[in-house]
Every structure is written in structure tokens, then in C-alpha cells.
Amino acid sequence: MTELSLVKVYKKVRQVSEDICKPIKAEDYVVQPVVDVSPPKWHLGHTTWFFETFILKPYAHCYREFDPAYNYVFNSYYETIGARVIRTDRGNLSRPTVEEVYRYRSYVDNAMEGFLKDDPGPEVKELLVLGLNHEQQHQELLYTDIKYILGHNPLFPAYSLQTVEKPVQQVTAGVATVPAGVYEIGYGGTEFCFDNELGRHKVYLHEFNISNNLVTNEEYLQFMEDGGYKNFRYWHAEGWDWVKSKGVSGPLYWHHIDGKWMHYTISGLQEVQPSEPVCHISFFEAAAFAAWKGMRLPTEAEWEVAADHLNWGDRWEWTNSAYLPYPGYRRAAGAVGEYNGKFMVNQMVLRGASVATSAGHSRKSYRNFFHPQHQWQFTGIRLAE
């Protein structure tokens, strides 16, 4: 990219975050219903802090920090950078105000645009690209967190009628058969990828079948109506404990009202459509459904090898693979090394993308990861055997 295009790309990505927030009200910016959800105001501040902390402060001569206290407020998990507000308290931050956060964004954006007009060098360009991809991750989190905030308001207010939750077109039903053999997985291109996608390596796979379609609401309802949430035989032990302790009886946002299954969407409360892929499913639920069907979830290697034959990108798809480093993985030095590696424990890999994923931010080697009880992302199920 030329320096001019660096500025253009930077401005374009940054604008998307603000566009996502345009439909919400000032009160929505601060709410944090659960620990996993961050207030939209915090997302806007944190993504700005990233550029200030990792690019402007170390590389831009004469840059004056907007407010030194913001390092404590908007640092997420970087121990190298210093102390921070604990995650559970992000919703307690009535200050800085929404207006002040937008001023912070404008201040940093002006400084970044001026800085990028001169050749910043390869090291800064690498950090810039990482920062832009980091912001795109938070754009998807903005959608999912806003949906959780509004979806747990008793009024079920709509975020926007121009929803990202567009109807999903499934392909012809059936399976793709992948023969046994040695395959390569991991990122093999020359563009950006996250370090957890490296290095590319060989895996041996037995022959397997994988479904062309994602599991639909209708199919999942059959599982529910057959007592799927009441039969421990389908569940991992921790999953069964989760069902009982949390009183889980269906996908997140589903409500049985006047004899009909309704679900909260970004456009408001709507009737569940039988043909749509089921959404907001935990790994525990995905694995239990697979057991009920007498099938299983694909491993992440199987998913990646089969990806070219699948219609994917509407739901993050749970795999049966723990989130672990690839052979030869090494954490980068300094704070950037905290980006992925330290989370490689007690989490499961998801593959694909979702209707809320930023444009250009999906690839078949992308490794998303969440704890097995999480439902609030746009997650779904694909079966294998």
C-alpha cells in the first residue's frame, strides 16, 4: 500500500466502527449486562487506545497523549502495558463520557492521518495492519454486544431495521465426502493473518463426511422437543452442569410466547424461521445436538480441508478442536505477543465467519476461539461423521 492508501484504509476502517454505533442512544453506550459483553463506548475507546499506545506514542515524534488516565481505562488485557480497569467494571465507567470518547477518537485519528502521510516504515505498517484487523474484530463484537444489551432489555428494542441479520440462503442438502490423506492447513498466503494461523503444517485425516448445510432452526427444535435439554446422555459433564445451573432450555434470545417460538433479532422480536440456520449456540449445545443426531462436530483441520466445498460465512461454526498452538508457534516479543498465545487454554475453535463479520475479514484459515459456554456470538452448527 502507498502512504496515501494507508490513510484511506485507516479512515475507512475507523469509520465503520462509528457507523455501527449510529443507531444506538447515549444510554446504550455504557451498559454491561454480563462480563463477556463490553459497553460500546469502551470498544470505541479501546480500539483508539490501541493506535495511540502501539503506534503514536512510540513512533510519532512530538505526539502528546490525549489523557494519560485512558491507558488505565482502555487497556484490555495487556499486562506489559500496565494496570487496567478489570473487565467486570467496564460498565461502571460513566466517565469518560460518550462525547469525550468521540473526541478521543478524533484526536488520535487526526494524529494518525498526519503521521501516515510520511512513510512510517515496515515495522509501523505491520502494526497498523494488525491494529486495523483488531478494530474489525471489535466491529463484530460491537454488533454482538449491542444485540446482547438490547436483547436483554425487557422492551426488546430494535437496533435498526436495516439489519445485518439478512436471510441466509442454504445450499442443496447433502454431504461432502473428503477422502483419507495427508493435507496441509494453516495460512499459506502473503497477506495479513494472525499469528495463531501460522505455521502451515501437514495433518493426516481419515475419510469423513461433512454436511453442506448448517443445522436449521427446525432441526434444532426437534432436538428441543425430543427432550434434548433434559437428557444428560447427550451432554459433556460440564455442559450438563451448565444446563442445570443456568436453566438453559434453548438458544440465546429464544422466547416461547403465545404458543410460538420467537427470537430477538437486531430488528426486534420476530418469529423463528424454520429454514434459517440456528444461531447463538454454545459449544456444549452444538456437541449435544450432534450426539442426539448420532453424528459429531468436525475438527478444525477437517473444516479447513473441506472449506472449499462448503457454503460458509453466515455463522461461526463450532469445531471439536481445542484452541492450541500450531507446530512451531512462537509468541511475539512484547505486548503484541499477548494478542493470541496466552488464551490457548480451555477454549474451543470456531471456523468460518458470520453475518456480522467485517468485509474482508474472513478466510478459511482464520481461527476464532471462545469458551464452550458462550452463546452471544453469531454461532451455529455443522455436522460431520
N, C-alpha and C positions, 0 to 999 in steps of 0.2 A: 504494500500500500504506500502511496505517496503521503507526504505530510498533510496535504490538503484533504486527502481522503480519510486520513486518521481523524481529523477534526469532524468531518462529515459523519463518519461512522459513529464516533463518540456521541455527537449530538443526537443522532437518530436513536441510538440505544437508550440514552438517558431520557429522551422524550417519552418513550413507550411507558416507562415506569410512572411518569406523571399522568399520562393519558389513562392508564388503568385506574388511577385514583380519582379521576374527574367526576364519576357518578356518585361517589360517596360524600357523606356530610361530615362536618368537623367532628361531631361526636364519635363517628365510626373510626376515626384515625387512632384512637387511644385505647380501644377495648382489647383485652386479652382474656378470653374466656377460659383457656387452658394453657398449660405450659408450652405445648407444642406450637401454638399459634402466637405469632408476634404482631403487635399493632402495626397497621400500615405506616404510621408516622415513623416507627422505628426502622422499618425496611428502607424508607426513603433516606433516613439519616445514615444508616449503616452502609449502604452502597456508596454514599457520598464520602463517608469516613474512609472507605477502602482506597479511593483515589487520592485523598488528601494524605493518608498515612503512608501508603506504599509508593507513591509517585511524587507528589508535590513536596512534601517535607524533606525527603532525602535527595531529590534531584533538581528541584526548581530553585534557583538562586534567588534570594531576597523574598521568598514566599513567606507570608505571615499567616500563621494558623488562625482560623476563624474564631475558635474558642477552645482553649486547652482542656476545658472540662468535658468536651464532647468525646475525647478519647475514652473516658470512663463510661460515658453514656452509650456510645455506639459500637464499641468493641464487642464482638460476638463471643469468640472462644479462643482468641489468640493469646496464649499465656506469655509468649515472647514480648508482646506489646505492652502488657501491664494489667493492672486491676480493671474490673468492669462491673457493671450492674448485672446481678445474677439474672438468669433467663426468666425466672418466675416473676420478677419485678418489673419487667418492661412495660406492663400495663399500668404501673403506678406513676409513670413519668408524665405528669401533667405539664411539666416544663422540660425541655423547650417546647414552646407552642408549635402548632402546625405551621403558622406563619413564619416562625423563626427557622423551622426546618427547611422550608422552601427558600428562605433567604440563604441558608447554609448551602443548599444545592446550587443556587445561582452564583454565589461567591466562588465555590470550588469549580463550577463549570466555566466561569469566565477565566479563572486562573489556568485551568487545564487547556482551554482553547488557545490561550496565548502561548502557553508552554509548548503545545504540539505544533505550532506554526514553524518552529525550527526543528531540525532533525534531532529527535531525542535519543537516537542510538538504539541498537538492537536490544539491550537489556531492558530499557524502558518500554520499548514496543512490546516485548514479551509480557511485561507486567500489565500493560494497557489491555492487551488481548485477554489476559486472564481476568482482569477487572471487568471487562465488558461481558464476558461469559458468566462471571459471578453475578453481575447485575441481571442478566437474563434468567439465571436460576431464581433470583429473588422476584422477578416478574411473575413467574409461575406461582411462587409462594404468596405473592400478593393476591392473586386470584383465589387460591385455595384458602388463605387466611381470611380474606374478606367474605368468602362464601360461608366459612365457619362462623364468623362473627354475626352475619345477618341471618344465617340459618338456625342460630340458637337464640334469636330474638323471637319472643312469642308472637309478634306480628308477622313474622316471615316476610319482611320487606324485600322487594326486588332490588337487586343491584343495578340491573339495566335490562331493558327489553331487547337490546341488541347484544345477545348473549354469545359468549364463546362456546357455550354448550350446544353446538349445532347438531342436528340429527346425524347419526353415524350410519353410513351405508356399509352393511356387511357383504362379504363376497359369497360365492356359492358354497354351500355347506360341504363338508368333507374333510379329508386329511391329506397332508403332505407326508410322503414317506422318504426318510433320509437313510441311505444305505450305510452300513458299518464302514468305518475307515478312519484314517488319520486326517484331521483338519487343523487349520490354523485359526486362532481367534486373537482378538486384541487389535488395537488401532494400527493400521499399516499405511496410512496416508502421509501427506506432508503439511496439512493444515493444522489448526489447533485441535488438541484433545486434552483432557485432564490426565494427570499423571497415573490415576488408577486404571486407565485403559492401556497402559504400557506394561511390559513389553509383549509384543506379539509372540505367541508360542503355540506349539502343537498339542493337540488333545486327541485321544482315541475315543470314538463313540461307537457304541453298539447301534444296530439298526433301530430306528424308532419312528413312530408316527406322531404328528403334531397337528392339531386342529387348525383349519383355515380360519374359522370364525372364533371370536371371543364368546364366552358364555353370556347368554342373554338374560334379561330380567325374568322372562317367562321360565327359563330353565332354573334360575335361582329360586323362583317362587315355588317350584316343585320340590326343591330341597327343603325349603322352609315348611311347606305344607306336609311334608313327609316326616316332620319332627326332627329336622336336621340340627336344630339348636337345642334339642332335648336328649340327644343320644350321644353319650360320651365316646362311643366306639369310633366315631369319625374324627375325633379331635386329638391333637397333641395334648399332653398333660397340661402344659402351660396355657394352651388355648382354651381348654375346658375350664381351667381356673379363671381365666379372663372372662369367659361367657357367664359363669356363675357370679363372680364378684361384681361385674359391671352390669349384669342384667341384659346382656346383648341378645337381641332376638331378630335382627335383620341388618341390612346395610345402613350405614350412616345416612341420615336425612330422610329415612323412610318412616311414614306415619300411616296407620290404618284408621281412616276417617270415614264414617258413614258407610262401612262395608267396602270401601275402595282403598287400594294402596296408592298413597300419594307420596311424592318426594319433593324436598326443597331443591330448587334449581336457582341459578343466578337470576333467572327471570321470575322467580317466585315459586309458590307451591303449585305443583302440577301433578296430574295423574301419571303413574308409572306406565311407560310404554313397553309392552311385552317384547317387542323385537329389538329394542335397544340393548347394547352391551351393559351388563350390570356394572355399577360404579361405586367407588368408596367402600372397597372391600379390604379387610386386613389379610395378612398372610395366613393367620390362623383360619379365617373363613375360607380363603381360597383353597387351602390344603384340605379342610374338612369337606368342602364341596367335591373336590377331586376324589377323595376317599369314598364318598357316597356314590359317585359315578363309577367306581371301580377303576379309576384312572389315576393320574398324578400330574403334578406341575412339571414343566420342562426344566432342566438345568440351564444355567445361563449360557453354557457352551452350546447346548442343543439349540437354544433360542437363536443365538447369533449365527450358527451354521445354517439354520433354516430360514433366517430372516428374509432373504431374497425371494423366497417363495410365499411369504405371508403378507397379508394386508395389515400393517401395524401403524401406530401413531395416534390412536384415539384414546387409549388407556395405558397407563404404566402397568406392565404385566409382571406379576409376581413370579419369580423363579424359585426352584427348590435349592438354590445355592446360597450358602453363607457368604457374606461380604468379606473376602480375604484378598491379600495382595497376590498379584501375578508373579510368576518366577522372575527373579532379578529386580523386583521392585525396590526402590530406594527413596526414602523421603528426601525432599529438597532441604537445603540448609535454611535456617532462619524461620521466620514466621510463616512464609509461604509453604513450608513443609508441614504445617499443621492443617492444611486445607483438606486432605483426604485421609492420610495414613492413620491418624490417631483414632479414627472412627471404625477401624476394621475389626470390630468385635461385636457380637450379639445383634447383628443386623443382617437382613436378607436383601439380596439383589433384585432389583426390578429392571426390566428392559423395555425398550421402545421409546415412547413419548406419549403425550396426552393432548387433548383438545386445548389445554391451557399452556402448552409448551411454546416458548417464543420461536418465531420463524427462524430457521437456520440453526436451531439449537438441538437438533436430534440427529443421531447416526446410530448404526446398528452396533457399534462397539461401546456406546455410552452405558455406563454402569451407575444407575441410581441405587439408592440404598435407604432403607428405613427399618425401624424396629417392627417386629412381627405383629404388634397390636395396632399399628397405625392405620387409620381409615380415611383421614381427611384429605389425602391427595386423590387425584383422579385415577384410581387404581382399578384394575379388572383382572379377569381370569382367562387364560388359555390353557387347554388341557393337552397332555401327551400320554403316550403309552409305549 
